[in-house]
Amino acid sequence: VAVRVINSKTRAVVFANPSYTSMFHIAPDQLSSIKVQDIYQNVDDLNAILQRLNEGETILNTPIGMRTLDGKDVWVQASYIPITYAGELCTLAWFFDVTEIRHARELAENATRIAVEKLGIMIENCLGLAAEQNRQKLLRQILMDGKRLCNSDAGTMYIKTEHETLRFAARSKDDELPLFEIPLRDAATGAP
């Protein structure tokens, strides 16, 4: 757990444990000269926290964006408590690094968004397919929707024939379909 104490008036760091200096990439000899606002992604966040503390509020487990001294953004779960330290009004704070958890949540949210978009496309496609009576238009619609779902540049649809071959049924490009069929089995051995 990264722990630090700052003087509430001067905002000077009066104590920091090794976890704090490590988390924010601060050399111990830099502690006395560091400006606390420099390790917040948004200085307004710090000002809002200090305002709440001045009103006597204790702040527990609030997520906040911070920044290491060398400019790397980190996300922490932070707690702040007003205290008296060495006869001065100060703020005791401790921080848990939740950067990886936040990143994992963002990835999961993005994956969910993509899945919902694809589900919407599939529902839209099913409704359109149910209404389509023209077989060629239906095949083309299935191909184009599949291409969009897979985020591909091009697509080709084949139909399996009764002769154990694949015949070109539709392509996403507007060129002519090849007339030849692709065998599904080796002519000499019969193997797939």
C-alpha positions as CSV (number, residue, x, y, z in Angstrom):
1,V,0.0,0.0,0.0
2,A,1.4,3.4,-1.0
3,V,1.0,5.9,1.9
4,R,1.8,9.5,2.1
5,V,1.1,12.5,4.4
6,I,0.9,16.0,3.0
7,N,0.7,19.3,4.8
8,S,-2.8,20.7,4.1
9,K,-1.6,24.3,3.8
10,T,1.6,24.0,1.9
11,R,0.7,20.7,0.1
12,A,4.3,19.6,0.8
13,V,4.9,15.9,1.3
14,V,5.9,15.4,5.0
15,F,6.0,11.5,4.9
16,A,5.9,8.8,2.2
17,N,6.6,5.1,2.5
18,P,8.7,3.2,0.0
19,S,5.6,1.9,-1.8
20,Y,4.5,5.4,-2.5
21,T,7.9,6.5,-3.9
22,S,8.0,3.3,-6.0
23,M,4.4,3.6,-7.3
24,F,4.9,7.2,-8.4
25,H,8.6,6.8,-9.5
26,I,9.9,9.3,-7.0
27,A,13.4,9.2,-5.7
28,P,13.5,9.7,-1.9
29,D,15.5,12.9,-2.3
30,Q,12.8,14.4,-4.5
31,L,10.1,14.1,-1.9
32,S,10.7,17.5,-0.3
33,S,10.5,19.3,-3.7
34,I,7.6,17.5,-5.3
35,K,4.4,19.3,-6.1
36,V,1.6,17.0,-5.2
37,Q,-0.6,18.3,-8.0
38,D,2.0,17.0,-10.5
39,I,1.0,13.4,-9.7
40,Y,-2.7,13.9,-10.5
41,Q,-3.9,13.5,-14.1
42,N,-6.4,16.3,-13.4
43,V,-5.5,18.9,-10.7
44,D,-9.2,19.7,-10.3
45,D,-9.5,16.2,-8.8
46,L,-7.0,17.1,-6.1
47,N,-8.7,20.4,-5.5
48,A,-12.1,18.7,-5.1
49,I,-10.5,16.2,-2.6
50,L,-8.9,19.0,-0.6
51,Q,-12.2,20.9,-0.5
52,R,-14.0,17.9,0.8
53,L,-11.3,17.3,3.4
54,N,-11.5,21.0,4.5
55,E,-15.2,20.4,5.1
56,G,-14.2,17.6,7.5
57,E,-15.1,14.8,5.2
58,T,-13.2,11.5,5.1
59,I,-12.8,10.1,1.6
60,L,-12.5,6.3,1.3
61,N,-11.8,4.1,-1.7
62,T,-12.4,6.7,-4.5
63,P,-11.1,5.9,-8.0
64,I,-8.8,8.6,-9.3
65,G,-6.4,9.1,-12.2
66,M,-2.9,9.8,-11.1
67,R,0.5,10.2,-12.9
68,T,4.0,9.0,-12.1
69,L,6.7,11.6,-11.8
70,D,8.0,10.5,-15.2
71,G,4.5,11.0,-16.9
72,K,2.9,7.5,-16.9
73,D,-0.8,7.5,-16.1
74,V,-1.9,5.1,-13.3
75,W,-5.3,4.5,-11.8
76,V,-5.7,4.1,-8.0
77,Q,-8.2,3.4,-5.4
78,A,-7.5,6.3,-3.0
79,S,-8.5,7.1,0.6
80,Y,-7.9,10.4,2.4
81,I,-8.2,11.3,6.1
82,P,-7.5,14.7,7.7
83,I,-5.1,14.2,10.6
84,T,-2.7,16.2,12.7
85,Y,1.0,15.3,12.0
86,A,3.9,17.0,13.8
87,G,1.5,19.6,15.2
88,E,0.3,20.6,11.7
89,L,-3.1,19.9,9.9
90,C,-2.3,17.3,7.3
91,T,-3.9,14.7,5.1
92,L,-3.1,11.0,5.3
93,A,-3.6,9.2,2.1
94,W,-3.2,5.7,0.9
95,F,-3.4,4.3,-2.7
96,F,-3.9,0.9,-4.3
97,D,-2.8,0.6,-7.9
98,V,-5.8,-0.6,-9.9
99,T,-4.5,0.3,-13.4
100,E,-4.5,-3.4,-14.6
101,I,-8.0,-3.9,-13.2
102,R,-9.3,-0.8,-14.9
103,H,-7.6,-1.9,-18.2
104,A,-9.2,-5.3,-17.9
105,R,-12.6,-3.7,-17.3
106,E,-12.2,-1.4,-20.4
107,L,-11.3,-4.5,-22.5
108,A,-14.4,-6.3,-21.2
109,E,-16.6,-3.3,-21.8
110,N,-15.2,-3.0,-25.4
111,A,-15.8,-6.7,-26.1
112,T,-19.3,-6.4,-24.7
113,R,-20.0,-3.4,-26.9
114,I,-18.7,-5.2,-30.0
115,A,-20.8,-8.3,-29.1
116,V,-23.9,-6.2,-28.7
117,E,-23.3,-4.5,-32.1
118,K,-22.9,-7.8,-33.8
119,L,-26.0,-9.2,-32.1
120,G,-27.9,-6.1,-33.4
121,I,-26.6,-6.8,-36.9
122,M,-27.7,-10.4,-36.7
123,I,-31.2,-9.5,-35.5
124,E,-31.4,-6.9,-38.3
125,N,-30.2,-9.5,-40.8
126,C,-32.7,-12.1,-39.6
127,L,-35.6,-9.7,-40.1
128,G,-34.4,-8.8,-43.5
129,L,-33.7,-12.4,-44.5
130,A,-37.2,-13.5,-43.4
131,A,-38.8,-11.0,-45.8
132,E,-36.5,-11.7,-48.8
133,Q,-38.1,-13.9,-51.5
134,N,-35.4,-13.7,-54.2
135,R,-32.8,-16.5,-53.6
136,Q,-29.8,-14.6,-55.2
137,K,-30.6,-11.5,-53.2
138,L,-30.9,-13.6,-50.1
139,L,-27.5,-15.3,-50.7
140,R,-25.9,-11.9,-51.4
141,Q,-27.5,-10.4,-48.3
142,I,-26.2,-13.3,-46.1
143,L,-22.7,-12.9,-47.6
144,M,-22.5,-9.2,-47.1
145,D,-23.9,-9.4,-43.6
146,G,-21.3,-12.1,-42.8
147,K,-18.6,-9.9,-44.2
148,R,-19.7,-7.1,-42.0
149,L,-19.9,-9.3,-38.9
150,C,-16.4,-10.6,-39.5
151,N,-15.0,-7.2,-40.4
152,S,-13.5,-8.6,-43.5
153,D,-12.5,-6.9,-46.8
154,A,-14.1,-9.5,-49.1
155,G,-16.1,-12.6,-49.0
156,T,-17.1,-15.6,-51.2
157,M,-20.0,-17.9,-50.7
158,Y,-20.1,-21.5,-52.1
159,I,-22.9,-23.9,-52.4
160,K,-22.2,-27.6,-52.0
161,T,-23.5,-29.5,-55.0
162,E,-24.8,-33.1,-55.2
163,H,-21.5,-34.0,-57.1
164,E,-19.5,-33.3,-53.9
165,T,-18.1,-30.0,-55.2
166,L,-18.4,-26.4,-54.2
167,R,-19.9,-24.0,-56.7
168,F,-19.4,-20.2,-56.4
169,A,-22.7,-18.7,-55.3
170,A,-21.9,-15.1,-54.5
171,R,-18.9,-12.8,-54.0
172,S,-18.7,-9.4,-52.3
173,K,-16.8,-8.0,-55.2
174,D,-18.7,-7.1,-58.3
175,D,-16.7,-9.2,-60.7
176,E,-18.1,-12.3,-62.5
177,L,-18.3,-15.6,-60.6
178,P,-16.0,-18.3,-61.8
179,L,-17.8,-21.1,-63.6
180,F,-15.6,-23.9,-62.4
181,E,-16.4,-26.0,-59.3
182,I,-14.0,-27.0,-56.5
183,P,-13.9,-30.7,-55.7
184,L,-14.3,-31.7,-52.1
185,R,-12.6,-35.0,-52.6
186,D,-9.4,-36.1,-54.3
187,A,-10.3,-37.7,-57.6
188,A,-7.7,-40.4,-57.3
189,T,-8.0,-41.4,-53.6
190,G,-11.5,-40.1,-52.7
191,A,-9.9,-38.5,-49.6
192,P,-11.2,-35.1,-48.5
